[in-house]
């Protein structure tokens, strides 16, 4: 069978979001040429939801399920590294939010933005019901939390009852299914309204809202860059990948260079013609720029069928199926050798 390719170019900007009083935010601009989008899902209701959502943003691109997606995998375009901006923070004439938005504007905006911070709040925060309490709450998200709690109790007897006023369903799910199997990786899925993370969550939601007003047709995604680092490291053949080694002052740059090099080897991400090879090396040299790069890579993974997706990913928010569930590469749960060949 002969396939005729009609590629569409999409620009993806990965954003590492740090505290508003720091100069540690960063953005990486990338692009990808696509003739198809792969859901990574069997032909099912979940695939249909995925397809309908993606086509609302990119109506010209067919979306293939697993049954036909394997025919297109060898045609899959890698992500092209194009440009980046490090050390984004407040200046004497701009606050840090304005500076970040200006940096994104300087890169020309994007079709897809991927931010490595929460984009939704715990269910209790926006709930309007007369509260019956966590154990009797009828909402979908809290029901799912209770289900995960019951599952966790089978292994750990002293597990606290879910706190849906500080936690989202995703973080509880991730602690059960990712964190316990990756204790040696240095990963921890912190509550989005914990004392340490609440300001970043609030900032992320505000930044996403401004981006949506400036780029109304853009798809805005969430990721966890720490989990993405471990996941892409695993996909690229790094055994026992540890995030704390990637952020290490003494060893981190070498580890991060290894991931960027392996992504190129697997043809998942390569240098574009517009960025000099010596400049490309600065991406893994700078931890924050590298994390922004992992955010962009995970957005690419969503288009390539390489992201962990279950029914909750698509049904937590019926109005915005991709909200509330970060894009995490499949390598987070398995050595990707089998996953990639699906």
Buried (B, 14 or more C-beta within 10 A) or exposed (E): EEEEEEEBEBBBBBBBBBEBEEBBBBBBBBBBBBBBBBBBBEBEEBBBBBBEBBBEBBEEBBBBBBEEBEEBBEEBBBBBBBBBBBBBBBEEEEEBBEBBBBBBEEBEBBBBBBBBBBBBBBBBEEBEEEEEEBEEBEEBBBEBBBBBBEBBEEEEEEBEEBBBBBBBBBBBBBBBBBBEEBEEBBBBBBBBBBEEBBEBBBBBBEBBEBBBEEBEEBBBBBBBBBBBBBBBBBBBBBEEBBBBBBBBEEEBBEBBBBBBEBBBEBEBBBBBEEBEEEEBEBBBEBBBBBBBBBBBBBBBBBBBBBBBBEEBBBBBBEEEBBBBBBBBBBBBBBBBEEBBEB
